[in-house]
């Protein structure tokens, strides 16, 4: 089982990385 904190951290990381990639592409 994956702890909730790690799930949240991973989600935040994915969100910020996808956001920065979109920002770089524009």
C-alpha positions, 0 to 999 in steps of 0.5 A: 500500500502506498501512503497518502502523502506519497500519492499527494507528492507524486500528484503534485510533481506530475501537475507541476511537471506537466504545467512547466512542460506546457509553459515551455512549449508555448 
